[in-house]
């Protein structure tokens, strides 16, 4: 069935993105070191922010490495959430609730990023980048949801 193949492609994209975004939480200091040393590709406002964040992460990793355990669990959570989408990959109709969960989670990113970003003094433009993850994630979820509804109505 053509719709099932499209659903699976959307889910594969979504799951790969979830796993990759989770895995990027593990080497934060190394990633920021690389960014700070190649910051000429970024606007000055981002260069300064990346440098500030890098120095903070470096300090915490040196003096309080146990704090990085939180981002380890963040990575793990992304991988676990990706595994949940294997159910709809196998049987989209039976597991359509997982797609609805994905849509809800994507929608929740926006207020969460805006509110917690404000509390943590994250720059406005970075909060918008975080919100974009919810919007980009919602696209394959909505595609899956629409295709499942199309199958159910036939």
C-alpha positions as CSV (number, residue, x, y, z in Angstrom):
1,X,0.0,0.0,0.0
2,X,1.4,3.4,-1.1
3,X,0.2,5.2,2.0
4,X,2.0,2.8,4.3
5,X,5.3,3.3,2.6
6,X,4.8,7.1,2.9
7,X,4.0,6.8,6.6
8,X,7.1,4.6,7.1
9,X,9.3,7.1,5.3
10,X,8.0,10.0,7.5
11,X,8.5,7.9,10.6
12,X,12.0,6.9,9.6
13,X,12.9,10.6,9.1
14,X,11.3,11.5,12.4
15,X,13.0,8.7,14.4
16,X,16.5,9.4,12.8
17,X,16.1,13.1,13.7
18,X,15.1,12.2,17.3
19,X,18.1,9.9,17.7
20,X,20.6,12.3,16.2
21,X,19.3,15.3,18.2
22,X,19.6,13.1,21.3
23,X,23.1,12.0,20.5
24,X,24.2,15.6,20.1
25,X,23.5,16.1,23.8
26,X,26.3,13.8,24.8
27,X,29.4,15.6,23.5
28,X,28.2,19.2,24.3
29,X,31.6,20.5,25.4
30,X,33.4,19.1,22.3
31,X,30.7,20.4,20.0
32,X,30.8,23.9,21.5
33,X,34.6,23.9,21.4
34,X,34.4,23.2,17.6
35,X,31.8,25.9,17.2
36,X,33.8,28.5,19.1
37,X,36.9,27.7,17.0
38,X,34.9,28.0,13.8
39,X,32.6,30.8,14.9
40,X,33.4,33.1,12.0
41,X,30.4,31.6,10.1
42,X,28.0,32.8,12.8
43,X,26.7,36.4,13.5
44,X,28.6,38.2,16.3
45,X,25.6,37.8,18.7
46,X,25.8,34.0,18.3
47,X,29.6,34.0,18.5
48,X,29.4,35.7,21.9
49,X,26.6,33.4,23.2
50,X,28.3,30.2,22.0
51,X,31.5,31.4,23.7
52,X,29.7,32.2,27.0
53,X,27.9,28.8,26.9
54,X,31.2,26.9,26.1
55,X,33.0,28.5,29.0
56,X,30.2,27.7,31.4
57,X,30.0,24.0,30.2
58,X,33.8,23.7,30.4
59,X,33.7,25.1,33.9
60,X,31.0,22.8,35.1
61,X,32.5,19.7,33.4
62,X,35.8,20.5,35.1
63,X,34.4,21.2,38.6
64,X,31.0,19.4,38.6
65,X,31.1,16.7,35.9
66,X,28.0,15.0,37.5
67,X,25.9,17.8,36.1
68,X,26.5,16.4,32.6
69,X,24.6,13.4,33.6
70,X,21.4,15.4,33.0
71,X,22.3,15.7,29.3
72,X,23.2,12.0,29.2
73,X,19.6,11.3,30.2
74,X,18.3,13.8,27.7
75,X,20.1,11.8,25.0
76,X,18.7,8.6,26.4
77,X,15.1,10.0,26.4
78,X,15.4,11.0,22.8
79,X,16.4,7.4,21.8
80,X,13.6,5.9,23.9
81,X,11.0,8.2,22.4
82,X,12.3,7.2,18.9
83,X,11.8,3.5,19.8
84,X,8.1,4.2,20.6
85,X,7.6,5.1,16.9
86,X,8.5,1.6,15.9
87,X,4.9,0.6,16.8
88,X,3.3,2.9,14.2
89,X,6.1,2.0,11.7
90,X,4.9,-1.7,12.0
91,X,1.2,-1.0,12.2
92,X,0.2,2.6,11.7
93,X,-3.5,2.1,12.1
94,X,-3.3,0.2,15.3
95,X,-0.8,2.6,16.7
96,X,-2.1,5.9,15.5
97,X,-2.2,7.2,19.1
98,X,1.6,7.3,18.9
99,X,1.3,9.7,16.0
100,X,-1.1,11.8,18.0
101,X,1.3,11.8,20.9
102,X,4.0,13.0,18.5
103,X,1.9,15.8,17.3
104,X,1.0,16.9,20.9
105,X,4.7,16.7,21.9
106,X,5.7,18.8,18.9
107,X,3.1,21.4,19.8
108,X,4.2,21.4,23.5
109,X,7.8,22.3,22.4
110,X,6.7,25.9,21.5
111,X,5.3,27.1,24.9
112,X,7.9,25.0,26.8
113,X,10.8,26.6,24.8
114,X,9.4,30.1,25.2
115,X,8.6,29.8,28.9
116,X,11.7,27.9,30.1
117,X,13.9,29.9,27.7
118,X,12.7,33.1,29.3
119,X,13.3,31.7,32.8
120,X,16.8,30.5,31.9
121,X,17.6,33.8,30.0
122,X,18.1,32.0,26.7
123,X,18.3,34.6,23.9
124,X,15.0,35.1,22.0
125,X,16.5,34.0,18.6
126,X,17.6,30.7,20.2
127,X,14.2,30.1,21.7
128,X,12.8,30.5,18.1
129,X,15.3,27.9,16.9
130,X,14.1,25.5,19.6
131,X,10.5,26.2,18.6
132,X,11.4,25.3,15.0
133,X,12.1,21.7,16.2
134,X,8.5,21.4,17.2
135,X,7.4,22.8,13.8
136,X,9.7,20.6,11.8
137,X,8.8,17.6,13.8
138,X,5.1,18.2,13.4
139,X,5.4,18.0,9.6
140,X,6.1,14.3,9.3
141,X,3.7,13.6,12.2
142,X,1.0,15.5,10.4
143,X,1.8,13.7,7.2
144,X,1.5,10.3,9.0
145,X,-1.8,11.4,10.7
146,X,-3.3,12.5,7.4
147,X,-2.3,9.3,5.7
148,X,-3.7,7.2,8.5
149,X,-7.0,9.0,8.3
150,X,-7.0,8.5,4.5
151,X,-6.5,4.7,5.0
152,X,-9.2,4.6,7.7
153,X,-11.7,6.4,5.4
154,X,-11.2,4.0,2.5
